[in-house]
């Protein structure tokens, strides 16, 4: 599993960022919960999510 950072407001011009890969689902969920609690929020541009290993990061290309 991978932990990624996405845009909290779903703007097309913001790329996804890889935070961590090859993490188990159990620990990944714990890490994501902590990251969202401490570093994210309603007004934050960052949102952390646990995704499958085959997930491809979004890259904006104008």
C-alpha positions in Angstrom: 0.0 0.0 0.0 1.0 3.6 -0.5 0.4 6.8 1.4 -0.3 9.8 -0.8 -1.0 13.5 -0.2 -3.8 14.8 -2.4 -5.3 18.3 -2.8 -8.1 18.7 -0.3 -10.1 20.9 -2.6 -9.8 18.6 -5.8 -8.1 21.3 -7.9 -6.9 19.9 -11.2 -3.7 22.0 -11.1 -2.3 20.2 -8.0 -0.3 17.0 -8.2 -0.5 14.0 -5.9 2.6 13.4 -3.8 4.0 10.1 -2.6 4.6 10.0 1.1 5.4 6.4 1.8 5.2 3.1 -0.1 5.3 -0.6 0.8 3.4 -0.1 4.1 0.9 -2.6 5.5 -2.7 -1.7 5.5 -2.8 -1.8 9.3 0.0 0.6 9.9 -0.9 2.6 6.8 -4.3 3.4 8.2 -2.7 4.4 11.5 -0.2 6.8 9.8 -2.9 8.3 7.6 -5.1 9.0 10.6 -2.3 10.7 12.4 -1.2 12.8 9.4 -4.8 14.0 8.7 -5.3 14.8 12.4 -2.1 16.8 12.8 -1.4 18.2 9.3 -4.8 18.4 7.6 -8.2 19.9 8.2 -11.1 21.7 6.6 -8.9 24.7 5.5 -5.8 22.8 4.7 -4.8 22.1 1.1 -3.4 18.6 2.0 -5.3 15.4 2.5 -3.6 12.1 3.2 -4.9 8.8 1.8 -3.9 5.1 1.8 -4.1 3.6 -1.7 -3.2 0.3 -3.4 0.3 -0.2 -4.8 -1.0 0.0 -8.4 -2.4 3.5 -7.9 -0.9 6.0 -10.3 -0.2 9.5 -9.0 -2.1 12.3 -10.6 0.2 14.7 -12.5 -1.2 17.9 -13.9 0.1 18.8 -17.3 -1.1 22.1 -18.7 
